[in-house]
Amino acid sequence: QVQVVESGGGLVQSGGSLRLSCTVSGSIFSTNAMGWYRQAPGKQRELVASIRNGPTTNYADSVKGRFTISRDNAKNTVYRKMNSLKPEDTAVYYCYALLSSSSPPEVNYWGQGTQVTVSS
């Protein structure tokens, strides 16, 4: 059974850094994309970073220049380095993995989320 597990969240001071990790395990033929959403209380979920096979990455405008996403295909793991964290970055961060499938062609799996809290 496919599982998506996030780790690396916590409490940091404004201006600090965190590194989040997300590992996908189970029966996987191909991981087409992985990335991170976040959701703050009272706000809708937003996509903050993603990476697909090949040299394709995407960052939300609010995190460009501060967040970096990378992927280790051999370990089925995606990483997110978050620098210069701001209180506005406080949210639950959810990892997703877009896996290949016969029908439909892609299936999205989600982790349970990890809390990131940035204090002022």
C-alpha positions in Angstrom: 0.0 0.0 0.0 1.3 3.4 -0.9 2.2 5.7 2.0 3.3 9.3 2.0 5.1 10.4 5.2 6.3 13.9 6.0 8.9 14.9 8.6 10.9 17.8 9.6 8.4 20.3 10.9 8.6 22.2 14.1 8.9 25.5 15.8 11.5 28.0 14.6 12.2 31.6 15.1 11.6 34.1 12.4 14.5 34.2 10.0 15.5 30.6 10.7 15.4 27.6 8.5 13.8 24.2 8.3 14.2 21.2 6.0 11.1 19.1 5.4 11.3 15.6 4.0 8.7 13.5 2.4 9.1 9.8 1.6 6.9 7.7 -0.5 6.8 4.0 0.1 4.9 1.0 -1.2 4.3 -0.3 -4.6 5.5 2.4 -6.9 6.2 2.1 -10.6 6.9 5.7 -11.4 6.6 9.0 -9.5 5.7 11.7 -12.0 5.8 14.6 -9.5 6.1 15.5 -5.9 5.6 18.7 -4.0 4.2 20.5 -1.1 0.9 22.3 -0.2 0.3 24.2 2.9 -2.8 25.3 4.7 -3.0 27.9 7.5 -6.0 28.2 9.8 -8.9 29.9 8.1 -7.2 29.9 4.7 -7.4 27.7 1.7 -4.7 25.2 0.7 -2.1 26.6 -1.6 0.6 24.9 -3.6 4.0 26.3 -2.6 6.4 24.1 -4.4 6.5 21.1 -6.8 8.9 19.2 -9.0 8.3 16.9 -11.9 10.5 14.5 -13.7 13.0 16.4 -15.6 14.2 20.0 -14.9 10.8 21.4 -14.0 10.1 23.1 -10.7 7.5 25.5 -9.5 7.3 27.9 -6.6 4.7 30.2 -5.3 5.6 33.8 -5.6 5.4 34.2 -1.8 8.3 31.7 -1.3 10.5 32.3 -4.3 14.1 32.9 -3.3 13.5 31.4 0.1 12.3 27.8 -0.5 14.1 25.2 -2.4 12.7 21.8 -3.5 14.7 18.8 -4.5 14.1 15.2 -5.2 15.9 12.0 -4.7 14.3 9.5 -7.1 16.3 6.6 -5.8 14.9 7.0 -2.4 11.4 8.2 -3.4 11.9 11.3 -1.3 11.4 15.0 -1.9 13.0 17.7 0.2 12.2 21.2 0.9 14.6 23.7 2.4 13.0 26.7 3.8 15.2 29.7 4.5 14.3 33.1 6.0 11.1 31.8 7.5 8.4 34.3 8.3 5.4 34.1 10.6 3.3 34.1 7.5 4.8 30.7 6.6 3.1 29.1 9.6 0.9 26.3 8.3 0.4 22.6 8.1 2.5 21.4 5.1 1.2 18.5 3.1 3.4 16.4 0.8 1.9 15.0 -2.3 3.1 12.4 -4.8 1.7 12.0 -8.3 2.2 8.4 -9.3 1.8 6.8 -12.7 -1.2 4.5 -13.1 -2.9 2.6 -15.9 -6.3 4.2 -15.4 -6.4 7.0 -14.7 -2.9 7.8 -16.0 -1.9 9.6 -12.7 -3.0 9.1 -9.1 -2.3 11.6 -6.4 -1.3 10.5 -2.9 -1.1 12.8 0.2 0.7 12.7 3.5 -0.9 13.6 6.8 0.8 16.9 7.1 3.5 18.4 9.3 3.1 21.5 11.4 5.5 24.4 10.7 5.3 27.3 13.2 7.4 30.4 12.8 7.5 32.7 15.9 8.1 36.4 15.6 
